[in-house]
């Protein structure tokens, strides 16, 4: 079935050749604790878009992160991947946008890459992992990177990856995307909020994936502790959560979406397909569920108006 309605997809993934080769070199056919590596090329991407009625897809590298302990390799793979993404944007200017990847936790190289991607490649924005080799978003060591992202008023999609530490002896055979990705998303976002990073860099427009993971469930609980954690009132957790953007990638309907609507405003919710990690038949099923679960007004906002406003600022 074809979905004819125009949609802007803020959360879709790609495998630039340099990243692909890096995974291949390490024999990584299974990603993130057992998830099979999906097939991807630009033809597959365009056919996904056609079948799902997506007119514009914003592509980013998912997990695992491109820094695997080799500094030189990370810097090289980031640059090469971002240049490949920029070429795709030139080839399909009406259909494809790209969120550049950074060689974090290499701070100086990441700052250089932000500048290069903004000034030379003119990318759509940036994708940051929840943690890079154990360095979490919100850590003060990342401030120089946040500074340049803030100056550029960047759109930044946060994407979960393997947590820095996982308890032993429990759920050891579950692929990380099943639960750990959601835990790590909450960990990173709460760290951004509680360290004051969000307040310090207000021009970065952060997009939180997968309908905010567990944040909509715990938002009342953490907000009620705001005063205890920040007695000076400098951090308002409820407001910080409301001001972030959220995509509906994955199985967001109906429960997560219902909770998300109580945490943020209707102009902060965006469509995401999460292709190719979400297989096409499931994407079609989820798109149908989304069509049924969203009012006509929300369809207009989520599929078109909100992402347009975010990307065209």
C-alpha positions as CSV (number, residue, x, y, z in Angstrom):
1,X,0.0,0.0,0.0
2,X,1.2,3.5,-0.8
3,X,0.8,6.4,1.5
4,X,0.2,9.4,-0.8
5,X,0.2,12.1,1.8
6,X,3.3,14.4,1.9
7,X,5.5,13.7,4.8
8,X,8.8,15.0,6.2
9,X,10.8,12.3,7.9
10,X,13.2,13.6,10.5
11,X,14.5,10.3,11.7
12,X,15.8,7.9,9.0
13,X,19.2,6.3,8.9
14,X,21.9,5.6,6.3
15,X,25.1,3.8,5.8
16,X,27.8,6.0,4.1
17,X,30.4,3.8,2.5
18,X,33.2,4.8,5.0
19,X,31.0,3.8,7.9
20,X,29.9,0.6,6.2
21,X,33.5,-0.4,5.5
22,X,34.4,0.3,9.2
23,X,31.7,-2.1,10.4
24,X,32.7,-4.6,7.7
25,X,36.4,-4.5,8.8
26,X,35.3,-5.4,12.3
27,X,33.0,-8.2,11.0
28,X,30.0,-6.4,12.5
29,X,27.0,-8.0,10.8
30,X,25.1,-7.8,14.1
31,X,24.9,-4.4,15.7
32,X,24.1,-3.2,19.2
33,X,24.0,-6.5,21.0
34,X,22.5,-8.7,18.3
35,X,20.5,-6.5,15.9
36,X,21.1,-7.6,12.2
37,X,22.6,-4.8,10.1
38,X,19.9,-3.7,7.6
39,X,20.6,-3.3,3.9
40,X,20.8,0.3,2.7
41,X,21.7,2.2,-0.5
42,X,20.2,5.3,-2.1
43,X,17.8,3.2,-4.3
44,X,16.5,1.4,-1.2
45,X,16.1,4.8,0.5
46,X,14.1,6.3,-2.4
47,X,11.9,3.3,-2.6
48,X,11.2,3.4,1.2
49,X,10.2,7.0,0.8
50,X,7.9,6.3,-2.2
51,X,6.1,3.5,-0.4
52,X,5.7,5.5,2.8
53,X,4.6,8.7,1.1
54,X,7.7,10.5,2.4
55,X,8.7,13.5,0.3
56,X,11.8,14.5,2.3
57,X,14.0,12.4,4.5
58,X,16.6,13.6,7.0
59,X,19.3,10.9,7.2
60,X,21.7,10.3,10.0
61,X,24.0,7.5,11.2
62,X,22.4,5.4,13.9
63,X,24.3,3.2,16.4
64,X,27.0,1.9,16.9
65,X,28.9,5.1,17.1
66,X,31.7,5.7,14.5
67,X,34.3,6.1,17.2
68,X,35.5,2.6,18.1
69,X,38.7,3.5,20.0
70,X,40.8,4.5,17.0
71,X,41.1,8.3,16.9
72,X,42.4,8.7,13.4
73,X,39.8,6.3,12.0
74,X,36.9,8.1,13.8
75,X,38.0,11.5,12.4
76,X,38.4,10.1,8.9
77,X,35.1,8.1,8.9
78,X,33.2,11.2,10.2
79,X,34.6,13.5,7.5
80,X,34.1,10.9,4.7
81,X,30.5,10.1,5.8
82,X,29.6,13.7,6.1
83,X,31.0,14.4,2.6
84,X,29.0,11.5,1.2
85,X,25.9,12.8,2.9
86,X,26.5,16.3,1.4
87,X,26.8,14.7,-2.1
88,X,23.5,12.9,-1.5
89,X,21.9,16.3,-0.6
90,X,23.3,17.8,-3.8
91,X,22.0,14.9,-5.9
92,X,18.5,14.9,-4.3
93,X,18.0,18.5,-3.0
94,X,14.2,18.2,-2.9
95,X,14.2,14.8,-1.2
96,X,17.2,14.3,1.1
97,X,18.7,16.2,4.1
98,X,21.6,15.0,6.3
99,X,22.5,15.3,9.9
100,X,26.3,15.1,10.2
101,X,28.2,12.9,12.6
102,X,31.0,14.0,14.8
103,X,34.2,12.1,15.9
104,X,33.3,12.5,19.6
105,X,34.8,12.3,22.2
106,X,37.6,14.0,20.3
107,X,36.6,17.5,21.2
108,X,38.9,19.6,18.9
109,X,38.2,17.4,15.9
110,X,34.5,17.6,16.6
111,X,34.5,21.4,16.8
112,X,36.4,21.5,13.4
113,X,33.9,19.1,11.9
114,X,30.9,21.2,13.0
115,X,32.5,24.2,11.3
116,X,33.4,22.4,8.2
117,X,29.9,20.8,7.9
118,X,28.2,24.1,8.4
119,X,30.4,26.3,6.2
120,X,31.5,24.0,3.5
121,X,28.9,21.1,3.3
122,X,25.8,23.1,4.4
123,X,24.3,20.1,6.1
124,X,20.8,20.1,7.6
125,X,22.0,19.6,11.2
126,X,23.9,17.2,13.4
127,X,23.3,13.8,15.1
128,X,24.8,13.2,18.5
129,X,24.9,9.9,20.3
130,X,23.6,9.8,23.9
131,X,27.2,8.9,24.9
132,X,30.5,8.7,23.0
133,X,32.8,6.1,24.4
134,X,31.2,6.7,27.8
135,X,31.2,10.6,27.6
136,X,27.6,11.6,28.1
137,X,25.8,14.6,26.7
138,X,25.7,17.3,29.3
139,X,29.3,16.7,30.4
140,X,31.2,20.0,30.7
141,X,34.0,18.6,28.5
142,X,31.6,18.8,25.5
143,X,31.0,22.6,26.0
144,X,33.3,23.7,23.1
145,X,31.2,21.5,20.8
146,X,27.9,22.8,22.3
147,X,29.2,26.4,21.9
148,X,29.7,26.0,18.1
149,X,26.4,24.1,17.7
150,X,24.6,26.9,19.6
151,X,26.3,29.7,17.5
152,X,25.0,28.0,14.4
153,X,21.5,27.5,15.9
154,X,21.8,23.9,14.9
155,X,19.1,21.2,14.7
156,X,20.6,18.3,16.7
157,X,19.0,14.8,16.8
158,X,20.0,12.8,19.8
159,X,20.3,9.1,19.1
160,X,20.8,6.3,21.7
161,X,23.6,3.9,21.6
162,X,25.1,1.2,23.9
163,X,25.2,2.6,27.5
164,X,28.5,3.2,29.1
165,X,27.8,0.4,31.6
166,X,25.1,-2.4,31.8
167,X,24.4,-4.4,34.9
168,X,25.7,-8.0,34.6
169,X,23.5,-11.1,34.9
170,X,20.2,-9.5,33.8
171,X,18.7,-9.3,30.4
172,X,22.1,-10.1,28.9
173,X,20.8,-11.5,25.7
174,X,18.5,-8.7,24.8
175,X,19.6,-6.4,21.9
176,X,20.3,-2.9,23.2
177,X,17.6,-1.2,21.1
178,X,14.9,-3.2,23.0
179,X,15.3,-1.4,26.4
180,X,18.8,0.0,26.9
181,X,18.4,2.6,24.1
182,X,15.4,4.0,26.0
183,X,17.3,4.1,29.3
184,X,20.3,5.8,27.7
185,X,18.1,8.4,26.0
186,X,16.6,9.3,29.4
187,X,20.0,9.4,31.0
188,X,21.5,11.8,28.4
189,X,18.5,14.1,28.3
190,X,18.2,14.4,32.1
191,X,22.0,15.1,32.2
192,X,21.6,17.9,29.6
193,X,18.8,19.4,31.7
194,X,20.3,19.0,35.2
195,X,23.8,20.2,34.3
196,X,22.2,23.4,33.0
197,X,23.5,22.6,29.5
198,X,20.1,23.1,27.8
199,X,19.7,26.6,29.5
200,X,23.3,27.5,28.6
201,X,22.9,26.7,24.9
202,X,19.3,27.7,24.2
203,X,19.7,28.1,20.4
204,X,20.4,24.4,19.8
205,X,17.2,22.7,18.7
206,X,17.4,19.2,20.1
207,X,15.2,16.4,18.8
208,X,14.6,13.5,21.1
209,X,13.9,10.2,19.3
210,X,11.3,7.4,19.8
211,X,8.7,9.7,21.3
212,X,11.0,10.7,24.1
213,X,11.7,7.1,25.3
214,X,10.7,6.8,28.9
215,X,10.7,10.6,29.6
216,X,6.9,11.1,29.2
217,X,6.4,8.4,31.9
218,X,8.9,9.8,34.4
219,X,8.4,13.5,33.6
220,X,6.0,14.2,36.5
221,X,8.2,12.3,38.9
222,X,11.4,14.2,37.9
223,X,9.7,17.6,37.6
224,X,8.4,17.2,41.2
225,X,12.0,16.9,42.3
226,X,13.1,20.1,40.5
227,X,13.1,22.2,43.6
228,X,15.1,19.7,45.6
229,X,17.7,19.3,42.8
230,X,17.8,23.0,41.9
231,X,16.8,25.0,44.9
232,X,17.8,28.2,43.2
233,X,15.1,27.5,40.5
234,X,17.7,27.8,37.8
235,X,16.5,24.6,36.1
236,X,12.9,24.0,35.4
237,X,12.7,20.3,34.4
238,X,9.1,20.5,33.2
239,X,9.8,23.5,31.0
240,X,13.0,22.0,29.6
241,X,11.2,18.8,28.6
242,X,8.3,20.8,27.1
243,X,10.7,22.9,25.0
244,X,12.5,19.9,23.3
245,X,11.3,18.4,20.0
246,X,10.3,14.8,19.8
247,X,10.0,12.4,16.8
248,X,7.6,9.5,16.6
249,X,10.2,7.0,15.2
250,X,9.5,3.4,16.2
251,X,6.3,2.1,18.0
252,X,5.2,5.4,19.4
253,X,1.4,4.8,19.0
254,X,-0.8,4.8,21.0
255,X,0.6,4.8,24.5
256,X,3.8,6.8,24.2
257,X,2.2,9.4,22.0
258,X,-0.6,9.9,24.5
259,X,1.9,10.5,27.3
260,X,4.1,12.7,25.1
261,X,1.2,15.0,24.3
262,X,0.9,15.7,28.0
263,X,4.6,16.5,28.3
264,X,5.2,18.9,25.3
265,X,3.1,21.0,23.0
266,X,1.6,19.9,19.7
267,X,4.1,22.0,17.7
268,X,7.1,20.1,19.0
269,X,6.1,16.6,17.7
270,X,7.7,15.3,14.4
271,X,7.3,12.3,12.1
272,X,10.1,9.7,12.1
273,X,10.1,6.4,10.2
274,X,13.4,5.0,11.7
275,X,14.1,3.2,8.4
276,X,15.9,0.9,7.6
277,X,16.2,-0.4,11.2
278,X,12.4,-0.6,11.3
279,X,11.7,-3.0,8.4
280,X,9.5,-1.7,5.6
281,X,6.4,-3.9,6.3
282,X,6.5,-2.8,10.0
283,X,7.0,0.9,8.9
284,X,3.8,0.6,6.7
285,X,1.9,-0.9,9.6
286,X,3.1,1.8,12.0
287,X,2.3,4.5,9.5
288,X,-1.3,3.2,9.3
289,X,-1.5,3.2,13.1
290,X,-0.2,6.8,13.1
291,X,-2.7,7.9,10.5
292,X,-5.5,6.4,12.6
293,X,-4.2,7.8,15.9
294,X,-3.5,11.4,14.8
295,X,-6.3,13.9,14.3
296,X,-6.4,15.7,10.9
297,X,-4.9,18.7,12.7
298,X,-2.1,16.7,14.2
299,X,-1.3,14.9,10.9
300,X,-0.8,18.3,9.3
301,X,1.5,19.4,12.2
302,X,3.4,16.2,12.7
303,X,3.9,15.3,9.0
304,X,4.5,18.7,7.5
305,X,4.2,22.0,9.5
306,X,6.4,21.2,12.5
307,X,9.3,19.7,10.6
308,X,9.2,22.5,8.0
309,X,9.3,25.1,10.8
310,X,12.2,23.3,12.5
311,X,14.3,22.8,9.4
312,X,13.6,26.2,7.8
313,X,14.5,28.4,10.8
